[in-house]
Amino acid sequence: MRKKTIFTALFAEFIALCAMQFFSADAEQTVFSAASLPFSLLGMLFGKIAGIGSIGNAIALVLICAVGLTPILFAVLRYTKKEDRGAQIVLIFTGILLILLLPFLANDTLLTDRLPLYDDALLETVKTGICLTLWSCIVCFAVLRLLRLFQRADKAKLFAYAQKILYALCVLFTGVIAFSLFGNLLSQWTQRTETVDRLLIILQFAANSANYVFDIFIALSAVDLFQQTESENTVLCAEKLCRRCTISLACMVGINTAFNALHILLLSSLSSFSVSLSVPILNIAFVLFIFLLARLIVENRKLHDDNDLFI
């Protein structure tokens, strides 16, 4: 996959997610709506069908059972090996939860009867919690399947899986910038009216976003390295990645240190002071991990070449 295509896709993702929040009356509700997909749409569809009448209610019940039985049948028919037992159990559990929880998404009355008090915000929060519970089951199944694939794969497949994971992390990092950081920018922008406050909010967004931009940059550089693992340019690519990791780490620490210092210097000009000074621990840890991985590849290749010369 070409980098131009990747950057275009990530930029399109960023614009789309930011637009969702910008044109939404409630940015937090937008995050909930996105996290509820596609289960909220299924619940809405089944609710519309059930609203037709008794026949529609029966059809909706049959469809809910069909959706729930699909992963159960897939688990029973597909996974026969003992090593896949964990993923099989998760799929069966997911199917049971679908049958039990989809009616609550289709019919608000079933859910409001169980709430301690009726409130629209609480109702949406509980429905989002139901959708996230279903998503957690899917994530659990995906992780177990990935572990099995990693255990069975050879070196070439492992590098291919690593590239796909890095691409997925780039999508995740972009989503964090658009949802979490940009959403925080919008919420604070409406609360602050002073020019200095808003300037600091923009700088904070830029500083925090830069950490994830560096993560994306390093992840795509690691993809280039994994694509060159069987070529003679492995050491050169790994050493280039190490230099990029060093520069990224220095920039991360420097940018955040500068922003924290600026936050303190402008303290007298701010209308209010919020404890938002932070150190990007997770971002630094990710780049350090890639840096150590690149160094290990360099040393392993040098050791391999030395052994060839010795032989």
N, C-alpha and C positions, 0 to 999 in steps of 0.2 A: 504494500500500500504506500503510495507516494505521500510525502509529508505535506505537500500542498493540499491534497485531498483531505488529509487528517485535520490540518489547521482550519480548512474551510468548514468541515463538519463540526469541529469544536466551537468555532465562532458562531455558526448557525445555532448550535445548542445554547450557547450563552445568550444570544439575542432573543431566542424564543422564550427561554426561561425568565429572563429579565422582563420581557414584555408581559408575560403572564402576571408577574407581580406588580408591574407598574400600572397596568390597566385594571387591576383588581382592587376592589374597595378595601379588602382586608388581605394583606400579604400573607399573614399566617394561615388564613383559610385557604389560600391558593396552594400552600405547601401541603395542607391536609388533603385537598382535592387531588393533587398529583400523587400523593402516597396511597390514596384509596383506589387508584386505577389498577386493574380493570374490574375489580370486584364491585365497586360502587355502580358501574355501568350495568353489570349483570343483575345486581339487586334492583336497579331502576327498571330494567327490561322486564324482569319477572314480576315486579310490582304492577307495571302497566298491563301485563297479560292477565294477572290475577284480578285486576280491576274490571275486567270485562263481565265477569259473573262467575257462576259456579263451574261452568265448563272451563273458563279461563283459569280459575283457581286450580282446577285439577291439572291442566296443562302445565301451569307454572310449577306445581309440585313435582310432576314427572320430569320436567327439565332440570329442576334443582337436584333431584336424585340422579339424573343422568350425568350432570356435571360432577357430583360427588363420587359416583361409581367409576368414572373414567380413570382417575389415578389409582383407585383400588384394583381395578382389572389390569391396569398396566403393571402394577407391582406384582400381582399374582402370576401373570403370563410371562413377564419379561425377566424378572429376577429370580433365578432358581439356585444360584450359587450361595454358599454359606457366607462368603466374603461380602456379599451385597445385602445381607440381612438388615443392616442398619438403615440403608436407604429404602428398603422395602417396607419396613415398619413406619418410617416417616411418611411415605406415600399413602399408606393405609390410614394413618392418623390424619393426614391432610384431607383425604376424601371424607372421613367422618366429620371433620370440622366444617367442611363445605356444606354438607347436608344439614348440619345443625345451625350454622351461622348465617347462611344466605337468606333464610326466611326473615331474619331480623333486618337485613339490608333492604329486603323487598317490601316489608310492612312496618312502618314506623310505630304503629300501635302496639305490636308485639314487644317492641323495645321500650317504649315509654311506660308500659305497665310495670316494667322491672326497674325503672329509674326512681331514685328517692324523691325527686321532684322534676317537674317538666320544665325544660329550658331548651331553646333551640340550639344554643351554643354547646350545651352539654350533650345533646342528642348527636350533633355532628362529631363531637370529640369521641364519643363512644363508638360510633360507626367507623370512624377512622381507626380507632383501636382494634376493632374487629378485623378490618382490612390489613392492618399491620401484623396482626396475629397470623393471618393466613400467609402473608408475605414471609414471615419468619419461618414458617414450615417449608416454604419453597426454597428459601436460602439455605436452610439446614439440609434439605435434600441435595441441592446443588453442591454444597461443600463436601458432603459425603461421596457424591459421584466424582467430584474432582480429585479427591484423595485416592479413590480407586483407579482413576485414569493415570494419575501421577505414579502410582505404584507399578502399574503395568507398562508404562511407556519407556521407550529407549531414550537415548540422549537427544536425538533429533526431535522427537515428539515433545520432550520436556522443554526444549528451547522454543518450539512452536507454541506450546501452552503458555510459556512465560511471556511471549510477545502479546498474546491475546489478553493476558491478565494486565499487562502494562497499558494496552489500549483501553481496557475497561477502567483502569485507574485514572487515565486522562479524562474520560467521560465523567467519572466521579468527581475529580478535582474541579472540573468546569462547573458541574452542578453545585458544588459547595460555594464557589464564587458567586454564581447567579442566585442561588436560593438563600444561603445563610448570610453571606457578606453583603450582597446587594439588598436583600430584605432588611437587614439591620440598618443599612444606609437609609433606606426609605423611611423606616420607622423613626429613626433619630432625626431625620431631616424635618419631619412634620412637628417634632417636639421642640426643636431649637429654632430660634428666630434671629439670633445674633450672627453677624457675618463671620466672626472669628470661630464661633462654635461650628458653623457649617463648613468652614474651611478645614477645621480639624477633623470633622467627620469624613470629608472627602479624602484627606491625607491618610486617615486610618484605613479607609476602604482600599486605597491604593497600596498601602504597606502590607495589609493582610492578604490582598489579592496577589501581590508579587511573590509571596511564599508559594502559593499554589501554581503560579505561572512557572516558577523555577522547577517545581516538582514535575510539571508536564514536560518541560524542556529536558529534564534529566531522564524521565521515563522514555521519551522518544529516542533519546541518545542511546539508552540501554537497548532499545529495540534494534537499532543499527548494529550494536555490538553482537547481539544474539544472532543476527543475520550473517555475521562474518565469522562465526565461531569455527567453521570448517575451512576457512581460507587462510592465506598467509598474512592477511592484514589484521589478524585477531589482536596481536599485541599493540599495534598502532591504534586501533579503535578503542581498546581498553584503556590505554594511556591517555588518549584524547578524552574519554569519558571521565577519567580520574581528574583531569585538569578542569573539566566543566563542573564536576562536583565540588571541587575546591573553590572555584569562583562563585558557584551558587551558594555554598555555605557561608562564604564571606559576605556576600551581598545580603543574604537573609539576616544574618546577625547585625550587619551594619545598618540596614534599612530600619529594622525594628528598634535598634538602639537609638538611632537618630530620631525616630518618631517619638519614642518614650521621653527623650530629652526635650524635644519640642513641646510635648504635652506639659511637662513641668514648667518650662520657660514661659509658656502662655497662660499659666495658671491664673495670674492676676487679671487677665483679659476675658476669661471664660465666665459665662453666666452661671454655670454649674460644673461640678467636677464629678465625673463618673470613673470608677475604677475599671479602666479598660486597658491598662498597660499589660502586655503579655509577651511571652517568649514562645516562638513557634516550635514547640518540642516535637510534635508529630512530623512536621515538615522537615525539620533537621534530621530526625531519626530515619525518615525515608531516604533522604539523600545520602546519609552516612551508610545506610545498608547497601545502596547501589554502589557507593564508592568502595566499600570493602569487597563487594562481589567482583567489581572490576579489577581490584588489586589481586584478588585470588586467581582470577583468570590469567592475569599477566604472569604471576609467579608460577602457576601451574604450567603454562606454555613454556616459560623459560626452563623449568625443570625437565619438561619433556624434551626440549631441544638439547639440553645438556646430556641427557641420557642417550639420545641418538648419537651425539658426538662421541660419547664414551664407548658405545658399542662399535 
